[in-house]
Amino acid sequence: MYPSPLSRPERIKNLGYDFARQPKERIRRCNLSGASDFITITHVDRYGYPARADLCRTSGLVFLNPVMTQDAYTEFYKHTYRPLVSAFHNRLIDARTIQDEQRGYAAEVIEFVAPEFQGKPMRNLLDIGGSTGIVAAEFVKAFGCKATVVDPAPDELVFAGEMGMQAIPGFIENVNLEKGAYDFVMICQSIDHLLDVDLAIKRMRDAMTDDGVFFIDIVDFRAAYLRNQRIEDAIKIDHPYYFTRQTIEAYLRKHGLRVERVNFAADHLHVGFLCRKCEPKEDFLPETAWIESFIDEVRQIQNAPLSLRHG
């Protein structure tokens, strides 16, 4: 029952989730660049689990390494994800309690996307990582489109199905999607949860019509660690990947998605990107000078005096 009088570490410990014993895979090559020159930037996550995160010196991409297997994440999302987030924040966060928050979030995204559909109908929407379908449902109300929702948590997809949407359980990397079928594809607050971002973005682009619109948002890794001046606060076992504007834009250009507009969310953490198709540029990567500057900043945060840190 929340709120609980127990401390955060006690609440998390009481869940009994043994992250150290979960099956994992070692990442040998960067998902963005294919390179294998990594720097380890932390050995623990915000929950206190022994989660190591590496940074690729060729792309600037940050990722858990080793990372849990897909089967382990499937079980994690079924049984542990919502209880863990609830324990961390000391309030109940589940498929029902998040719906009001999701409606508010949907209104913000709809306002950002709407200019792209002035004088043009939105017919078919694909929502990847769509949870309960509340965000997609708000789009259906606003644009009169049909919606398909994909999510690895079947219990949350029940709500989407009850609202008349096509609900597909699973990860975008595995599910079957019709190519060229959707004039709007979105992945909201979910790209950080995926296991193969390179494949996922390719598959989402393939699902778009030629003149389709794509929306993606990220938790800005720099904003997350600068908030409390701690790398560990920005790392969590439910996010295999951590993005900056530079790394996500490299993924998008690599797979033929051009950023047309950018939106900084009200939470000061998420950054949204509205994209359209363009010619892929497979070797597109962030500039080396930016990567070196990024690495230097991470090192400065790691070694900041305790008096400058919060939380």
C-alpha positions in Angstrom: 0.0 0.0 0.0 1.3 3.4 -0.9 2.6 5.7 0.4 4.8 3.4 2.4 6.7 4.5 5.5 9.7 2.3 4.4 12.7 3.9 2.7 13.2 3.6 -1.0 15.9 0.9 -0.8 13.7 -1.1 1.6 10.7 -0.8 -0.7 12.7 -2.0 -3.7 14.4 -4.8 -1.6 10.9 -6.1 -0.5 10.0 -6.7 -4.2 12.4 -9.7 -4.1 13.6 -9.1 -7.7 17.0 -10.6 -8.1 18.4 -8.7 -11.1 21.9 -10.2 -10.7 20.5 -13.7 -11.4 18.5 -12.8 -14.5 19.8 -14.2 -17.8 21.8 -11.6 -19.8 23.7 -11.2 -23.0 27.0 -9.4 -23.5 26.9 -6.6 -26.1 30.0 -7.0 -28.4 29.1 -4.4 -31.0 27.4 -1.0 -30.7 23.8 -1.2 -32.0 24.3 2.2 -33.8 27.9 2.1 -35.2 28.8 -1.6 -35.1 32.1 -0.6 -33.3 33.4 -2.4 -30.2 35.4 0.3 -28.4 33.4 1.0 -25.2 33.9 2.9 -21.9 32.1 1.7 -18.8 30.4 4.8 -17.1 28.6 3.1 -14.2 28.2 -0.2 -12.4 24.9 0.5 -10.6 21.5 1.9 -11.6 19.1 4.2 -9.8 17.3 1.3 -8.1 20.6 0.0 -6.6 20.9 -3.0 -8.9 24.3 -4.0 -10.2 23.7 -2.8 -13.8 26.6 -1.8 -15.9 26.3 0.8 -18.6 28.8 1.4 -21.4 29.4 4.3 -23.8 30.5 3.6 -27.4 33.5 5.8 -28.3 32.5 5.7 -32.0 28.8 6.8 -31.7 28.3 8.2 -28.2 25.5 5.7 -27.7 25.0 4.5 -24.0 23.5 1.1 -23.2 23.3 -1.6 -20.5 26.1 -4.2 -20.9 25.4 -7.0 -20.3 21.6 -6.6 -20.9 18.8 -9.0 -19.9 17.5 -11.3 -22.6 14.2 -10.8 -24.4 12.7 -13.6 -22.4 13.9 -12.1 -19.1 12.4 -8.7 -20.1 9.1 -10.4 -21.1 8.8 -11.7 -17.5 10.0 -8.4 -16.1 7.2 -6.5 -17.8 4.6 -9.0 -16.8 5.5 -9.1 -13.1 8.0 -6.5 -12.0 8.1 -3.3 -14.0 5.1 -1.5 -12.6 5.8 -2.7 -9.0 9.4 -1.5 -9.3 8.5 1.9 -10.5 5.8 2.2 -7.8 8.4 1.3 -5.1 10.8 3.8 -6.5 8.3 6.7 -6.5 6.4 5.5 -3.4 3.0 5.7 -5.1 0.9 3.1 -7.0 1.7 3.2 -10.7 -0.2 0.6 -12.8 -2.3 0.3 -15.9 -5.2 2.2 -14.3 -3.4 4.9 -12.4 -1.3 6.0 -15.4 -4.3 6.7 -17.6 -4.9 10.3 -16.6 -1.2 11.1 -17.0 -1.2 9.4 -20.4 -4.2 11.6 -21.5 -2.3 14.7 -20.6 0.8 13.5 -22.4 -1.4 12.6 -25.5 -2.8 16.2 -25.6 0.8 17.6 -25.7 1.8 15.2 -28.6 -1.4 15.8 -30.5 -0.8 19.5 -30.4 2.7 19.0 -31.8 1.6 16.6 -34.5 -1.6 18.3 -35.7 0.0 20.8 -38.1 1.2 17.8 -40.2 -2.4 16.7 -40.8 -4.1 20.0 -41.7 -6.0 19.3 -44.9 -4.8 15.7 -44.9 -6.6 12.8 -43.1 -4.8 10.5 -40.7 -6.2 7.1 -41.6 -4.1 4.4 -39.9 -2.0 4.9 -36.8 0.6 2.5 -35.4 1.6 3.0 -31.7 4.6 1.1 -30.7 5.0 0.5 -26.9 1.4 1.8 -26.6 0.7 0.4 -23.2 -3.0 0.7 -22.4 -3.8 2.4 -25.7 -4.9 5.6 -24.0 -2.6 7.8 -26.0 -3.7 6.1 -29.3 -7.4 6.5 -28.2 -6.9 10.2 -27.8 -5.5 10.3 -31.4 -8.5 8.4 -32.6 -10.8 11.0 -31.0 -8.7 13.9 -32.5 -8.2 12.5 -36.0 -10.8 9.8 -36.6 -8.2 7.3 -37.5 -7.9 3.5 -36.9 -5.3 2.5 -34.4 -3.0 -0.5 -33.9 -1.1 -0.8 -30.6 1.9 -3.0 -30.0 3.2 -3.6 -26.4 5.1 -6.4 -24.6 2.7 -6.3 -21.6 -0.5 -8.2 -22.4 -2.3 -7.1 -19.2 -2.0 -3.5 -20.3 -3.0 -4.2 -23.9 -6.4 -5.5 -22.6 -7.5 -1.9 -22.2 -6.6 -1.1 -25.8 -8.6 -4.1 -27.1 -11.6 -3.1 -25.0 -11.5 0.3 -26.7 -11.8 -1.4 -30.1 -8.2 -1.0 -31.2 -6.1 -3.8 -32.7 -3.8 -4.9 -29.9 -0.7 -6.9 -30.7 1.4 -8.3 -27.8 5.1 -8.5 -28.3 8.2 -6.4 -29.1 8.4 -4.4 -32.4 11.5 -6.5 -33.3 9.3 -9.6 -33.5 5.8 -8.7 -34.5 4.5 -8.9 -38.0 3.6 -5.5 -39.4 2.1 -4.7 -42.8 4.6 -2.6 -44.9 3.5 0.8 -46.1 0.2 0.6 -44.2 0.4 3.5 -41.7 0.3 7.2 -42.4 1.3 7.9 -38.8 3.7 5.9 -36.7 4.6 6.8 -33.2 6.8 5.4 -30.4 6.1 7.4 -27.3 8.3 7.1 -24.2 9.3 3.6 -25.3 12.4 3.6 -27.5 14.6 3.4 -24.4 12.9 0.0 -23.6 13.7 -1.7 -26.8 16.4 -4.4 -27.3 17.4 -3.7 -30.9 16.8 0.0 -31.7 18.5 -0.4 -35.1 16.0 -3.0 -36.3 13.0 -1.3 -34.6 13.5 2.0 -36.4 13.9 0.2 -39.7 10.7 -1.8 -39.2 8.8 1.3 -38.1 9.9 3.2 -41.2 9.0 0.2 -43.4 5.5 0.3 -41.9 5.0 3.9 -43.0 3.4 5.1 -46.2 5.7 7.1 -48.4 4.3 10.4 -47.3 3.7 9.2 -43.7 4.7 11.0 -40.5 6.8 9.5 -37.7 7.0 10.7 -34.1 9.5 9.5 -31.5 10.6 10.9 -28.2 13.5 10.0 -25.9 14.5 10.6 -22.4 17.4 12.9 -22.9 20.3 11.2 -21.2 22.2 14.4 -20.6 19.1 16.1 -19.0 18.6 13.0 -16.8 22.2 13.0 -15.4 22.5 16.7 -15.2 19.4 17.0 -13.1 21.0 15.5 -10.0 24.6 15.5 -11.2 24.8 11.7 -11.0 25.2 9.2 -13.8 23.6 6.5 -11.7 20.4 8.4 -11.4 20.0 8.3 -15.2 20.5 4.5 -15.5 17.8 1.9 -14.8 17.4 -1.7 -15.7 14.1 -1.1 -17.6 16.0 1.0 -20.2 18.5 -1.0 -22.2 19.4 2.2 -24.2 20.1 5.9 -23.4 19.9 8.6 -26.0 21.0 12.2 -26.7 19.7 14.3 -29.5 22.8 13.4 -31.5 22.5 9.7 -31.2 18.8 9.4 -31.9 19.2 11.7 -34.9 22.0 9.5 -36.2 19.7 6.4 -35.9 16.9 8.3 -37.8 19.1 9.5 -40.6 20.7 6.1 -40.9 17.3 4.6 -41.7 16.0 7.4 -43.9 14.0 9.6 -41.4 14.6 13.3 -41.6 13.8 15.4 -38.4 11.5 18.2 -39.4 10.6 19.6 -35.9 11.7 19.1 -32.3 9.7 19.5 -29.1 11.0 19.8 -25.6 8.4 18.3 -23.2 7.1 20.0 -20.1 8.9 17.4 -17.9 12.2 18.9 -19.1 13.4 15.3 -19.7 11.7 14.1 -22.9 12.5 15.4 -26.4 10.2 14.7 -29.3 11.1 14.5 -32.9 8.7 14.7 -35.8 10.1 13.1 -39.0 9.4 12.2 -42.6 11.0 9.8 -45.0 14.2 10.7 -46.8 17.1 8.8 -48.4 18.9 6.6 -45.8 22.5 7.5 -45.0 23.8 4.3 -43.5 27.1 5.6 -42.2 25.7 8.7 -40.5 27.1 9.2 -37.0 27.5 12.0 -34.5 30.6 14.2 -35.0 33.8 12.9 -33.3 34.3 16.3 -31.6 30.8 16.1 -29.9 31.5 12.5 -28.8 34.8 13.5 -27.1 33.1 16.5 -25.4 30.3 14.2 -24.2 32.7 11.7 -22.7 34.5 14.6 -21.0 31.3 15.8 -19.5 30.3 12.3 -18.2 33.7 12.1 -16.6 33.2 15.5 -14.9 29.9 14.4 -13.5 31.4 11.1 -12.2 34.0 13.1 -10.3 31.9 16.0 -9.2 32.2 16.8 -5.5 29.5 15.4 -3.3 28.5 18.9 -2.3 27.3 19.6 -5.9 25.1 16.5 -6.1 21.5 16.2 -5.1 19.2 13.3 -4.2 
